[in-house]
Amino acid sequence: MSESYLIGLIGMPLGALLGWKIIKWVFTKYSFPLAPTLKYPLKDNLIWLFKDKEMRKRLIVTGAALMFVLAASYIPLPGINISALREFFHRITRSGGVSAIVSSEQMGRVTIFVLGLMPFLSACILLQIASVFIPSLRKASFGGESGRAIISKYTYIITIIVSMIQSYFIASWLESPARFEGMRLVTMPGLEFRLITMITITAAVALLLFIADIIMRFGIGNGVAVIAASYLFGHSLTVIHRMFTMISNKEISSFTPFLIAAIFVFSVCLVYFLTNRAKTVEIQSESGHKTYLPLRISIVGREPFVWAESLLLFPLTLASLTGFTSIQNFVNHIFKQMFFYKLLVAIPIFIFTYLYALIVFNRKYINKLMEKYGHSYGSVGEQCLKDAASKVLILTGAVLFCANILPSLTMRFLNMPYLLTALLSSGILLVLVGVFSDIISQIEFFRAKGESGIKEWSICYIAFDEIEAKIKSEYLTDKGILALVEPLRFTWGMPIRTAVDQYRVYVPVEKKEEARSLIFENS
């Protein structure tokens, strides 16, 4: 065992634990206690999941849907020379590196699911950004159930447009032998191939969204999030397979997987802890019933990190376009210093965290909701909401920065290849933990519904975000109608207030019309 591995094995977990203790002490000292958002321990929820008959059925539906997606992921695009494609990517795989991962995924196989759900997720982000400049979209984003329907409609329209555009460029890319070392991958290039490719890929995106809807209705979890997580899980399996290949070739030490696993498990536990904690703001109804509004650190998703990386990549793009050798050399030198580059990302991450919060979080909207549905802040006053949101965003920026720099720390101090640190990247770590946490939250909803003693429930309202659902469900409960909220979100994958998330308010079936009447009479 080398000295660097021994230092890493002992020092990194201890350092991370000490860092977490310091962070916890700082936020506790400055009145920032993090309240748990789950009612039951994780172990109890998992045991109940497999004991309950309905949940077992939902597990089967979810598993069957994912198996179908996996099987369909091997269907190649029409007009592709499969033999030439395999030969090209076999060459890349033998060269190793990051391309080995790419070659094993959908782009490597050039299948009907080559775009996955990216057009839909891109449409969600485009609409959120557009809501800053278009007042009608901004109004719809905070317009309750009707506003959500408008945003969802535009999201699907933009998804089709984005799918058509991206699939056209994929077809053009496949037709060019120069990009594939002179090999011809398309048997009959031309307009016909491009049109067929556009129709096929766009239809495949629509099929994925249909399967996601089936999972949301009859399975477990947010369908979009579960499918996206399954792709990331596939990435993880590819990295693990590559890791053992490198061990067999004696490229890395046999101790490396244990060290990676130790860091990964510790990081997962820490992220899971933070994801299932929230800063709570106490409110009370007109009858004096007290509850709380949860402010989660995942409020803006991973978007600030994505924006920060894009901002820092801009100088590199600009340098390549200008053609000035001195500028190019300077920028390339900075980007070669990966650890320094990752540290540099911290500043825009915190800036974009606050900027993105202005898009998705509106205190006036929350105050208006509370006024309409008879809630108040009590003795603490509405200033507490602003203070709580500010502290939450600080922690959000810190989590995104730490998740961003973790792979670079591992590479720098443990001298591990970039390929192996992919398991620790924010795209895999945060999203997988977030989706798992969302599933556990939904399990608690089903558990509460089963323990209520009420046999038949009905959806009376679908909210845009958790706070809206919380206020309206508490209002119904205060009026004598038991209401439960089913959380169908995509934590860390997407920010709140997109067409992805759904917060379904359930009431006893015989109370549905009365509940809707109470909700909309205050709208």
C-alpha positions as CSV (number, residue, x, y, z in Angstrom):
1,M,0.0,0.0,0.0
2,S,1.5,3.3,-1.1
3,E,1.9,6.2,1.2
4,S,-0.5,8.4,-0.9
5,Y,-3.3,5.8,-0.6
6,L,-2.8,5.4,3.1
7,I,-3.0,9.2,3.6
8,G,-6.1,9.3,1.4
9,L,-7.8,6.5,3.2
10,I,-7.3,8.0,6.6
11,G,-7.1,11.7,5.8
12,M,-9.9,12.4,3.4
13,P,-12.8,10.8,5.5
14,L,-11.4,12.4,8.7
15,G,-11.0,15.8,6.9
16,A,-14.5,15.6,5.4
17,L,-15.9,14.7,8.8
18,L,-14.1,17.6,10.5
19,G,-15.2,19.9,7.7
20,W,-18.9,18.8,8.2
21,K,-18.6,19.3,11.9
22,I,-17.3,22.8,11.4
23,I,-20.1,23.6,8.9
24,K,-22.7,22.2,11.2
25,W,-21.4,24.2,14.1
26,V,-21.3,27.5,12.1
27,F,-24.9,27.1,10.9
28,T,-26.2,26.1,14.3
29,K,-24.5,29.0,15.9
30,Y,-26.1,31.4,13.5
31,S,-29.6,30.0,14.0
32,F,-29.6,27.6,11.0
33,P,-30.9,24.3,12.4
34,L,-31.7,21.7,9.6
35,A,-34.9,19.9,10.3
36,P,-35.5,16.3,8.9
37,T,-38.1,16.1,6.2
38,L,-38.7,12.4,6.5
39,K,-41.0,11.0,9.2
40,Y,-39.6,7.5,9.4
41,P,-36.0,6.0,9.4
42,L,-34.8,4.9,6.0
43,K,-34.6,1.2,7.1
44,D,-38.3,1.3,8.2
45,N,-39.4,2.8,4.8
46,L,-37.5,0.1,2.8
47,I,-38.9,-2.7,4.9
48,W,-42.5,-1.4,4.5
49,L,-41.8,-1.0,0.7
50,F,-41.4,-4.7,0.2
51,K,-44.1,-5.7,2.7
52,D,-46.9,-3.7,1.1
53,K,-48.7,-5.4,-1.7
54,E,-49.5,-2.2,-3.7
55,M,-45.9,-1.1,-3.5
56,R,-44.6,-4.4,-4.8
57,K,-46.9,-4.0,-7.8
58,R,-45.5,-0.5,-8.3
59,L,-42.0,-1.8,-8.1
60,I,-42.7,-4.4,-10.8
61,V,-44.3,-1.7,-13.1
62,T,-41.2,0.5,-12.6
63,G,-38.8,-2.3,-13.2
64,A,-40.7,-3.4,-16.3
65,A,-40.7,0.1,-17.7
66,L,-37.0,0.5,-17.2
67,M,-36.3,-2.9,-18.8
68,F,-38.3,-1.9,-21.8
69,V,-36.2,1.3,-22.1
70,L,-33.0,-0.7,-21.7
71,A,-34.1,-3.1,-24.4
72,A,-35.2,-0.4,-26.8
73,S,-31.9,1.4,-26.2
74,Y,-30.2,-1.2,-28.4
75,I,-32.4,-0.5,-31.4
76,P,-30.2,1.3,-34.0
77,L,-31.3,4.2,-36.1
78,P,-32.6,3.2,-39.6
79,G,-30.0,3.4,-42.3
80,I,-26.9,2.8,-40.1
81,N,-24.2,0.4,-41.1
82,I,-23.9,-1.6,-37.9
83,S,-20.7,-3.4,-38.8
84,A,-18.9,-0.1,-39.6
85,L,-20.3,1.5,-36.4
86,R,-19.0,-1.4,-34.2
87,E,-15.6,-1.3,-35.9
88,F,-15.2,2.5,-35.3
89,F,-16.2,2.4,-31.6
90,H,-14.1,-0.7,-31.1
91,R,-11.1,1.4,-32.1
92,I,-12.1,4.1,-29.6
93,T,-12.6,1.6,-26.8
94,R,-9.2,0.1,-27.3
95,S,-7.7,3.6,-27.0
96,G,-9.2,4.0,-23.5
97,G,-9.9,7.2,-21.7
98,V,-13.2,9.1,-21.6
99,S,-14.2,7.9,-25.1
100,A,-14.4,4.4,-23.7
101,I,-17.4,5.5,-21.6
102,V,-19.0,7.4,-24.4
103,S,-18.7,4.4,-26.8
104,S,-20.7,2.2,-24.4
105,E,-23.6,4.6,-24.1
106,Q,-26.5,5.6,-26.4
107,M,-24.3,7.9,-28.6
108,G,-21.9,5.1,-29.0
109,R,-24.6,2.7,-30.2
110,V,-26.4,5.4,-32.2
111,T,-29.8,4.2,-31.2
112,I,-33.3,5.6,-31.3
113,F,-32.9,6.9,-27.8
114,V,-29.7,8.7,-28.7
115,L,-31.1,12.0,-27.2
116,G,-32.7,10.4,-24.2
117,L,-34.8,13.0,-22.3
118,M,-32.4,15.9,-22.9
119,P,-34.8,17.8,-25.3
120,F,-37.5,17.7,-22.6
121,L,-35.1,18.9,-19.8
122,S,-33.6,21.5,-22.1
123,A,-37.1,22.8,-22.8
124,C,-37.8,23.1,-19.1
125,I,-34.7,25.3,-18.6
126,L,-35.4,27.4,-21.7
127,L,-38.9,28.2,-20.5
128,Q,-37.5,29.1,-17.0
129,I,-35.0,31.5,-18.5
130,A,-37.7,32.9,-20.9
131,S,-40.0,33.6,-17.9
132,V,-37.5,36.3,-16.8
133,F,-38.1,38.3,-20.0
134,I,-41.7,37.3,-20.9
135,P,-44.3,38.6,-18.3
136,S,-47.0,36.1,-19.3
137,L,-44.7,33.1,-18.7
138,R,-43.6,34.6,-15.4
139,K,-47.2,34.9,-14.4
140,A,-47.9,31.3,-15.5
141,S,-44.9,30.1,-13.5
142,F,-46.6,31.4,-10.3
143,G,-50.1,30.8,-11.5
144,G,-51.0,27.6,-9.6
145,E,-52.6,24.6,-11.4
146,S,-53.7,26.6,-14.5
147,G,-50.3,28.2,-14.8
148,R,-48.7,24.8,-14.5
149,A,-50.9,23.5,-17.4
150,I,-49.7,26.4,-19.6
151,I,-46.0,25.8,-18.8
152,S,-46.4,22.1,-19.4
153,K,-48.1,22.7,-22.8
154,Y,-45.3,25.0,-24.0
155,T,-42.6,22.6,-22.6
156,Y,-43.9,19.7,-24.7
157,I,-44.1,22.0,-27.8
158,I,-40.5,23.2,-27.3
159,T,-39.4,19.5,-26.7
160,I,-40.6,18.5,-30.1
161,I,-38.9,21.5,-31.8
162,V,-35.6,20.9,-29.9
163,S,-35.8,17.1,-30.8
164,M,-36.2,17.9,-34.5
165,I,-33.3,20.3,-34.6
166,Q,-30.9,18.1,-32.6
167,S,-31.8,15.0,-34.6
168,Y,-31.2,16.9,-37.8
169,F,-27.7,17.7,-36.7
170,I,-27.1,14.1,-35.5
171,A,-28.1,12.9,-39.0
172,S,-25.7,15.4,-40.6
173,W,-22.9,14.3,-38.2
174,L,-23.4,10.6,-39.0
175,E,-23.3,11.3,-42.8
176,S,-19.8,12.8,-42.6
177,P,-17.1,10.1,-43.1
178,A,-14.4,12.6,-42.0
179,R,-15.7,12.4,-38.4
180,F,-15.3,8.6,-38.4
181,E,-11.8,8.1,-39.7
182,G,-13.1,7.8,-43.3
183,M,-15.7,5.1,-42.5
184,R,-19.2,5.4,-43.9
185,L,-21.7,4.8,-41.2
186,V,-24.8,5.7,-43.3
187,T,-25.8,3.3,-46.0
188,M,-27.9,5.9,-48.0
189,P,-27.0,9.4,-47.0
190,G,-29.2,12.3,-48.1
191,L,-32.4,14.1,-47.4
192,E,-34.4,10.9,-46.9
193,F,-32.0,9.7,-44.2
194,R,-32.2,13.0,-42.4
195,L,-36.0,13.1,-42.4
196,I,-36.3,9.5,-41.2
197,T,-33.7,10.2,-38.5
198,M,-35.6,13.3,-37.3
199,I,-38.9,11.5,-37.2
200,T,-37.5,8.4,-35.5
201,I,-35.6,10.3,-32.7
202,T,-38.4,12.7,-32.0
203,A,-40.9,9.8,-31.8
204,A,-38.4,8.0,-29.4
205,V,-38.3,11.1,-27.2
206,A,-42.1,11.2,-27.1
207,L,-42.1,7.4,-26.2
208,L,-39.7,8.0,-23.3
209,L,-42.1,10.7,-22.0
210,F,-45.0,8.3,-22.3
211,I,-43.1,5.7,-20.3
212,A,-42.2,8.3,-17.7
213,D,-45.9,9.1,-17.4
214,I,-46.7,5.4,-16.8
215,I,-44.1,5.3,-14.1
216,M,-45.6,8.3,-12.4
217,R,-49.1,6.9,-12.6
218,F,-48.5,3.2,-11.8
219,G,-44.9,3.0,-10.6
220,I,-42.6,4.6,-8.0
221,G,-40.9,8.0,-8.4
222,N,-41.0,10.8,-10.9
223,G,-40.9,9.0,-14.2
224,V,-38.5,11.6,-15.9
225,A,-36.2,11.4,-12.9
226,V,-36.2,7.6,-12.7
227,I,-35.3,7.2,-16.4
228,A,-32.6,9.9,-16.1
229,A,-31.2,8.2,-13.1
230,S,-31.2,4.8,-14.9
231,Y,-28.9,6.3,-17.6
232,L,-26.6,7.7,-14.9
233,F,-26.6,4.3,-13.2
234,G,-25.5,2.8,-16.5
235,H,-22.6,5.3,-16.6
236,S,-21.6,4.1,-13.1
237,L,-21.6,0.5,-14.2
238,T,-19.4,1.3,-17.1
239,V,-16.9,3.1,-14.9
240,I,-16.9,0.2,-12.5
241,H,-16.3,-2.2,-15.4
242,R,-13.5,-0.1,-16.7
243,M,-12.0,0.1,-13.2
244,F,-11.7,-3.7,-13.0
245,T,-10.3,-3.8,-16.5
246,M,-7.5,-1.4,-15.4
247,I,-6.8,-3.6,-12.4
248,S,-6.5,-6.7,-14.5
249,N,-4.1,-4.8,-16.8
250,K,-2.2,-3.6,-13.7
251,E,-2.8,0.0,-14.7
252,I,-4.0,0.8,-11.2
253,S,-3.6,-0.8,-7.7
254,S,-6.1,-3.4,-6.6
255,F,-6.7,-1.2,-3.5
256,T,-8.1,1.7,-5.6
257,P,-11.7,0.4,-5.8
258,F,-11.9,0.1,-2.0
259,L,-10.7,3.7,-1.7
260,I,-13.1,5.0,-4.3
261,A,-15.9,3.0,-2.7
262,A,-15.1,4.5,0.8
263,I,-15.1,8.1,-0.6
264,F,-18.3,7.4,-2.6
265,V,-20.2,5.9,0.3
266,F,-19.2,8.7,2.7
267,S,-20.2,11.3,0.1
268,V,-23.5,9.6,-0.6
269,C,-24.3,9.5,3.2
270,L,-23.5,13.2,3.5
271,V,-25.5,14.3,0.4
272,Y,-28.4,12.1,1.5
273,F,-28.4,13.7,5.0
274,L,-28.4,17.3,3.5
275,T,-31.0,16.5,0.8
276,N,-33.4,15.3,3.4
277,R,-33.0,18.3,5.7
278,A,-34.6,21.7,5.3
279,K,-34.7,25.1,6.9
280,T,-38.2,25.3,8.2
281,V,-40.3,28.5,8.7
282,E,-43.1,28.1,11.2
283,I,-46.6,29.3,10.1
284,Q,-50.0,29.0,11.7
285,S,-53.6,28.9,10.4
286,E,-56.5,31.1,11.5
287,S,-57.6,28.3,13.9
288,G,-54.2,28.4,15.6
289,H,-52.9,25.1,14.0
290,K,-49.1,25.4,13.5
291,T,-47.1,23.8,10.7
292,Y,-44.0,24.8,8.7
293,L,-42.8,25.7,5.2
294,P,-39.8,23.6,4.1
295,L,-36.9,25.4,2.3
296,R,-34.7,22.8,0.7
297,I,-31.1,23.3,-0.4
298,S,-31.9,21.7,-3.7
299,I,-34.2,24.6,-4.6
300,V,-32.2,25.6,-7.7
301,G,-31.0,22.1,-8.7
302,R,-27.6,21.8,-10.4
303,E,-28.2,24.7,-12.8
304,P,-25.8,27.2,-11.0
305,F,-23.0,24.7,-11.5
306,V,-23.9,24.2,-15.2
307,W,-24.0,28.0,-15.7
308,A,-20.7,28.5,-13.9
309,E,-18.9,25.9,-16.0
310,S,-20.4,27.4,-19.2
311,L,-19.2,30.9,-18.1
312,L,-15.7,29.7,-17.5
313,L,-15.6,27.8,-20.8
314,F,-16.5,31.0,-22.7
315,P,-12.9,32.5,-22.6
316,L,-11.6,29.2,-24.1
317,T,-14.2,29.4,-26.9
318,L,-13.5,33.1,-27.5
319,A,-9.7,32.5,-27.6
320,S,-10.2,29.8,-30.3
321,L,-12.3,32.1,-32.4
322,T,-10.0,35.1,-32.2
323,G,-7.0,33.1,-33.2
324,F,-4.6,35.1,-31.0
325,T,-1.9,32.6,-30.0
326,S,-0.9,34.4,-26.7
327,I,-4.5,34.4,-25.5
328,Q,-5.0,30.8,-26.4
329,N,-1.8,29.7,-24.6
330,F,-2.8,31.7,-21.5
331,V,-6.4,30.2,-21.4
332,N,-5.1,26.7,-22.1
333,H,-2.6,27.0,-19.3
334,I,-5.4,27.9,-16.8
335,F,-7.6,25.0,-18.0
336,K,-4.7,22.5,-17.7
337,Q,-4.5,23.4,-14.0
338,M,-7.7,21.5,-13.3
339,F,-7.6,22.0,-9.5
340,F,-7.1,25.7,-9.8
341,Y,-9.9,25.8,-12.5
342,K,-12.3,24.0,-10.1
343,L,-11.5,26.5,-7.4
344,L,-12.2,29.3,-9.8
345,V,-15.7,27.9,-10.4
346,A,-16.7,28.6,-6.8
347,I,-17.3,32.3,-7.4
348,P,-19.8,32.0,-10.3
349,I,-21.5,29.0,-8.6
350,F,-22.5,31.2,-5.6
351,I,-23.4,34.1,-7.9
352,F,-25.6,32.0,-10.1
353,T,-27.2,30.3,-7.1
354,Y,-28.6,33.6,-6.0
355,L,-29.5,34.7,-9.5
356,Y,-31.3,31.5,-10.3
357,A,-33.2,31.7,-7.0
358,L,-34.7,35.0,-8.3
359,I,-36.3,33.0,-11.1
360,V,-37.7,30.1,-9.0
361,F,-38.3,31.6,-5.6
362,N,-40.7,34.5,-5.0
363,R,-41.4,35.6,-1.5
364,K,-44.3,37.9,-2.5
365,Y,-46.0,34.9,-4.1
366,I,-45.6,32.9,-0.9
367,N,-46.9,35.7,1.2
368,K,-49.9,36.1,-1.1
369,L,-50.7,32.4,-0.9
370,M,-50.6,32.5,2.9
371,E,-52.9,35.5,3.0
372,K,-55.4,33.9,0.6
373,Y,-55.5,30.6,2.6
374,G,-55.5,32.1,6.1
375,H,-52.0,31.5,7.3
376,S,-49.5,33.8,9.0
377,Y,-46.0,33.8,10.3
378,G,-47.1,34.4,13.9
379,S,-44.7,36.1,16.2
380,V,-41.6,35.5,13.9
381,G,-42.8,37.9,11.1
382,E,-42.3,37.5,7.4
383,Q,-38.7,38.7,7.6
384,C,-37.9,35.1,8.8
385,L,-38.7,33.8,5.3
386,K,-36.1,36.1,3.7
387,D,-33.5,35.3,6.3
388,A,-34.1,31.5,5.9
389,A,-33.9,31.7,2.1
390,S,-30.6,33.5,2.2
391,K,-29.1,31.0,4.5
392,V,-30.4,28.1,2.5
393,L,-28.8,29.5,-0.7
394,I,-25.4,29.8,1.1
395,L,-25.6,26.1,1.9
396,T,-26.8,25.3,-1.6
397,G,-23.8,27.1,-3.2
398,A,-21.4,25.3,-0.7
399,V,-22.9,21.8,-1.6
400,L,-22.6,22.5,-5.3
401,F,-19.1,23.7,-5.0
402,C,-18.0,20.7,-2.9
403,A,-19.7,18.3,-5.3
404,N,-17.9,20.0,-8.1
405,I,-14.4,19.9,-6.6
406,L,-14.5,16.4,-5.1
407,P,-13.3,14.6,-8.3
408,S,-10.4,17.1,-8.7
409,L,-9.4,16.6,-5.0
410,T,-9.4,12.9,-5.5
411,M,-7.3,13.2,-8.7
412,R,-4.8,15.7,-7.1
413,F,-4.2,14.1,-3.7
414,L,-4.7,10.4,-4.6
415,N,-3.3,10.5,-8.1
416,M,-6.3,8.6,-9.6
417,P,-7.2,8.7,-13.3
418,Y,-10.0,11.0,-14.4
419,L,-12.0,8.0,-15.6
420,L,-12.3,6.6,-12.1
421,T,-13.4,9.8,-10.4
422,A,-16.5,9.9,-12.6
423,L,-18.4,8.1,-9.8
424,L,-17.8,11.2,-7.6
425,S,-18.9,13.7,-10.2
426,S,-21.8,16.0,-9.2
427,G,-23.9,14.7,-12.2
428,I,-23.9,11.2,-10.8
429,L,-23.6,11.7,-7.1
430,L,-26.1,14.4,-6.5
431,V,-28.7,13.2,-9.0
432,L,-28.7,9.5,-8.0
433,V,-29.0,10.5,-4.3
434,G,-31.6,13.0,-5.1
435,V,-33.8,10.6,-7.0
436,F,-33.4,8.0,-4.3
437,S,-34.5,10.5,-1.7
438,D,-37.5,11.5,-3.8
439,I,-38.6,7.9,-4.0
440,I,-38.3,7.5,-0.2
441,S,-40.4,10.6,0.2
442,Q,-43.1,9.2,-2.0
443,I,-43.0,5.9,-0.1
444,E,-43.8,7.9,3.0
445,F,-46.8,9.4,1.2
446,F,-48.1,5.9,0.3
447,R,-47.5,4.7,3.9
448,A,-49.4,7.7,5.3
449,K,-52.2,7.0,2.9
450,G,-52.4,3.3,3.9
451,E,-52.3,4.1,7.6
452,S,-55.1,6.7,7.3
453,G,-57.8,4.1,7.2
454,I,-59.4,5.7,4.1
455,K,-59.7,3.3,1.2
456,E,-60.3,5.6,-1.8
457,W,-58.4,8.8,-2.5
458,S,-58.6,11.2,-5.4
459,I,-56.3,13.9,-6.7
460,C,-58.0,17.3,-6.2
461,Y,-55.1,19.6,-7.1
462,I,-51.6,19.4,-8.7
463,A,-49.3,22.1,-7.3
464,F,-46.2,23.6,-8.9
465,D,-44.0,23.4,-5.9
466,E,-43.8,22.0,-2.4
467,I,-44.6,25.2,-0.6
468,E,-47.8,25.8,-2.6
469,A,-48.9,22.2,-2.0
470,K,-48.1,22.5,1.7
471,I,-50.2,25.7,2.2
472,K,-53.2,24.4,0.3
473,S,-53.2,20.9,1.9
474,E,-52.9,22.5,5.4
475,Y,-55.8,24.8,4.4
476,L,-58.0,21.8,3.5
477,T,-57.1,20.0,6.7
478,D,-58.0,23.1,8.7
479,K,-61.4,23.0,7.0
480,G,-61.9,19.4,8.1
481,I,-60.8,17.6,4.9
482,L,-57.8,15.3,5.3
483,A,-55.3,16.1,2.6
484,L,-52.0,14.4,1.7
485,V,-49.3,15.5,-0.7
486,E,-47.6,13.1,-3.1
487,P,-44.2,14.5,-4.0
488,L,-43.1,13.8,-7.5
489,R,-39.9,15.9,-7.9
490,F,-36.5,15.6,-9.5
491,T,-34.2,16.8,-6.7
492,W,-30.8,18.0,-7.9
493,G,-31.7,17.0,-11.5
494,M,-33.9,20.1,-12.1
495,P,-34.7,23.3,-10.2
496,I,-38.2,23.7,-8.9
497,R,-41.0,25.3,-10.9
498,T,-40.6,23.2,-14.1
499,A,-43.0,20.8,-15.8
500,V,-41.0,17.9,-14.4
501,D,-42.2,18.3,-10.8
502,Q,-45.6,17.5,-9.6
503,Y,-47.1,17.8,-6.1
504,R,-50.4,16.0,-6.1
505,V,-52.8,16.9,-3.3
506,Y,-55.0,13.9,-2.4
507,V,-58.3,14.0,-0.5
508,P,-60.9,11.3,0.2
509,V,-62.8,10.6,-3.1
510,E,-66.1,11.9,-1.8
511,K,-64.5,15.2,-0.7
512,K,-62.9,16.0,-4.1
513,E,-65.4,18.5,-5.4
514,E,-65.7,20.3,-2.0
515,A,-61.9,20.4,-1.8
516,R,-61.5,21.9,-5.3
517,S,-64.2,24.4,-4.5
518,L,-62.4,25.5,-1.4
519,I,-59.1,25.9,-3.2
520,F,-60.4,27.8,-6.1
521,E,-62.7,30.1,-4.2
522,N,-59.5,31.7,-2.9
523,S,-57.7,31.8,-6.2
